[in-house]
Amino acid sequence: MRIYSRRVKAIGGYLNLQLPALEEYYPSLVKLNTGRNALEYLLIVNAYSCIYIPYFTCEVIMEPIRKLGIQYHFYTLDRNLDPIVDFEIEATDCFLYTNYFGVKQLTVNTLAKMGMDLIVDNSQAFFSKPLHGINTFYSCRKFFGVPDGAYLQTNELIATKLERDISYERMSHLLISIDQSIEKGYDSFKANNDILSNKPIRRMSFLTEYLLKSIDYESCREARNRNFKILHDALSDKNQLAIDNSSINGPLCYPLLTNKENIKKKLISRRVFVPIYWPNVFKWTTDKMFENYLAQNLVPLPIDHRHNEEDMERIINYLKQML
Ligand SMILES: Cc1ncc(COP(=O)(O)O)c(C=O)c1O
């Protein structure tokens, strides 16, 4: 008996998880399983011999670099999170820059005009559209409740057909946080995060694609802009980071830099959850370096679409007592 594949529409059977069928935000970009694998894709198709990466980035960026055995050099940032480029970049090298917190689009614009082989890591800047002809990747799970997923703008495509990923087993934290609480799902979040390490490059799973098609992106973007502005208006005079908010476009968080002690701990105890960007930076830098100071003292305040003005006022009130 012939078994029909998924390409033939199923009729009947049990019902599946039902979500709105809307549009993806980047329907024409290459869809992959993770951001780090999008970087690996770029390193392979361009056959770069060396990559420049910032000291201030996430450890998983190293996964594709180690896997492919590509030479790498770290570079430093100035106090505005702009790269200090005081070295020669050869024609076979590439330069990775992270659009930090989604607030560095003006720097991305400047770097794109410098003529180097630029790779833009927009993992923290989902809503910042890729510049024409510039290699750019996105990681979806930093902005939305999806298990994985990445978008990639690339001028070159991998010649072989990639297998499709399967992500349903990495969904538990997304479900537990709804059914129980964000705290109860945290161990699953960490476990599902760890499982993403050292996976082959695959196409985005059907499940992730389905989830990404159910999102009202414009309302998410607007909520982030509104919340960012509320925090910026209240906190910019206490913030050691000078933020140019003229190009704000659905950023990741409000990055507050302050050397007041234990702010993160105090916020977490009040159920305002703030991550560390990034623990590996302590290993990579000395305590005299700005990147080390950033990793120590940056408080990434949540501004995502789940939150309203009242939530922002709560954060501001807590911080008033601490700053
Ligand atoms: C700045 C940055 N770039 C890239 C990545 C990789 O994204 P993914 O987890 O989708 O591989 C991460 C985090 O994991 C990140 O924080």
The ligand as an ORCA input file, in Angstrom:
! r2SCAN-3c Opt
* xyz 0 1
  C      24.280     37.822     20.709
  C      23.883     36.427     20.352
  N      24.127     35.983     19.115
  C      23.769     34.752     18.731
  C      23.150     33.875     19.588
  C      22.805     32.509     19.097
  O      21.449     32.317     18.875
  P      20.856     30.831     18.932
  O      20.671     30.495     20.374
  O      19.576     30.916     18.153
  O      21.868     29.964     18.290
  C      22.894     34.291     20.905
  C      22.284     33.430     21.930
  O      22.127     32.267     21.983
  C      23.252     35.601     21.290
  O      23.012     36.055     22.541
*
